[in-house]
């Protein structure tokens, strides 16, 4: 039996959520928000499988998966990214970046850290549930040198 053109159309659902982030690697577990977007898409469009993508707007924040536990959240990931792009030197001075010369600010390291992460993450879902492991949390990470307000745009596609 052949599907009609209408039967091949995929549903697309989009929503946006705003977060208040903390400077210097503040992290927010957004796993439930990914799941909520999927549940809304399934409810509104009658879908059950597909993918959900979260995209954070702004140049100095990122999304990743990690085990959302105090050691990683409060210390380990920041320490690892500081190896590649430190904010302060051993004397407590802001490390100079060419970015600072261009914009006369202090967040050059923030841009490097965000570039090492990703502004988006895509997760499959099956039977209306995102397919993450038990210790795999979807996490928004603020890389800037001051607190920010960030948006994540969630887009669900499925059938």
C-alpha positions in Angstrom: 0.0 0.0 0.0 1.4 3.4 -1.0 1.3 6.3 1.4 -0.4 9.5 0.2 1.6 12.7 0.1 -0.3 13.8 3.2 0.8 10.6 5.1 4.5 11.4 4.4 4.3 14.9 6.0 6.2 15.1 9.2 4.9 17.2 12.2 7.1 20.0 13.4 6.5 21.7 16.8 8.5 24.6 18.2 8.6 26.2 21.6 11.0 28.6 23.4 11.9 28.7 27.1 13.9 31.4 29.0 16.5 30.7 31.6 18.4 32.9 34.1 22.0 31.6 34.1 24.9 32.2 36.4 28.3 33.4 35.2 31.5 31.4 34.8 30.1 27.9 33.9 26.7 28.1 35.6 24.8 24.9 34.6 21.1 24.2 34.4 19.6 20.7 33.9 17.2 21.1 31.1 16.3 17.4 30.5 12.7 17.8 31.7 12.3 20.8 29.3 13.3 18.6 26.4 10.8 16.0 27.5 8.1 18.6 28.0 8.6 19.8 24.4 8.3 16.2 23.1 5.1 15.6 25.2 3.5 18.8 23.8 4.4 17.8 20.2 3.0 14.3 20.7 -0.2 15.7 22.3 -0.7 18.4 19.6 0.3 16.4 16.5 -0.4 12.8 17.4 3.3 11.7 16.9 5.2 9.2 18.9 8.8 9.1 17.5 11.3 11.5 16.1 13.9 13.9 17.3 14.0 17.0 19.5 16.6 19.6 19.0 17.4 22.3 21.6 19.3 25.4 20.4 20.6 28.1 22.7 20.7 31.6 21.3 23.8 33.8 22.0 27.4 33.2 21.4 28.7 32.3 24.8 26.5 29.5 26.1 26.3 25.8 25.1 24.3 22.6 25.5 25.8 19.2 26.3 25.1 15.9 28.0 26.7 15.1 31.3 26.0 13.4 34.7 24.5 16.3 36.6 26.3 15.8 39.9 28.1 18.3 42.1 31.7 17.3 41.3 31.2 17.8 37.5 28.7 20.7 37.8 30.6 22.7 40.4 34.3 21.9 39.6 35.4 19.3 37.0 34.0 20.7 33.7 35.0 24.3 34.5 38.5 23.1 35.4 38.8 21.1 32.2 37.7 24.0 30.0 39.9 26.4 31.9 42.9 24.4 30.7 42.0 25.3 27.1 40.8 28.8 27.7 41.5 30.3 31.2 39.8 33.4 32.4 42.3 34.4 35.0 46.1 33.8 35.0 48.1 32.4 38.0 48.2 36.0 39.5 44.5 36.5 39.3 44.6 38.8 36.3 42.2 38.5 33.3 44.0 36.6 30.6 44.3 38.9 27.5 42.5 37.6 24.3 42.4 39.4 20.9 38.6 39.5 21.4 39.2 42.0 24.2 41.0 44.4 21.9 38.1 44.3 19.4 35.2 44.7 21.8 36.9 46.2 25.0 35.3 43.5 27.2 36.6 40.6 29.3 34.9 37.5 27.9 37.3 36.2 25.2 37.7 33.0 27.2 33.9 32.6 27.2 33.7 32.6 23.5 36.4 29.9 23.3 34.7 27.7 25.9 31.3 28.0 24.1 32.9 27.1 20.8 34.3 23.9 22.4 30.8 23.0 23.5 27.9 23.3 21.0 24.9 25.7 20.8 22.6 22.7 20.1 21.9 19.1 20.9 19.5 16.7 19.2 18.0 13.7 21.0 15.8 11.0 19.5 12.5 10.1 21.2 10.5 6.8 21.0 6.9 6.3 22.3 6.9 10.0 23.4 10.0 9.6 25.7 13.5 11.1 25.0 16.1 8.4 24.8 18.7 9.5 27.4 20.5 7.2 29.8 19.8 7.2 33.6 22.9 9.5 34.3 22.7 11.5 31.1 21.3 14.9 31.7 20.8 17.6 29.0 22.6 20.6 30.3 22.7 24.4 29.5 26.1 25.9 30.3 26.7 29.6 30.7 30.2 30.5 29.6 30.0 34.3 30.0 31.7 36.3 32.7 28.4 37.6 34.0 24.9 36.3 34.7 22.7 36.2 31.6 19.1 35.5 30.4 19.2 32.8 27.8 16.6 31.2 25.5 16.5 27.7 24.3 14.4 27.0 21.2 13.1 23.5 21.2 12.1 22.0 17.9 10.4 18.6 17.7 10.1 16.7 14.4 8.4 13.3 14.2 5.7 11.0 13.0 
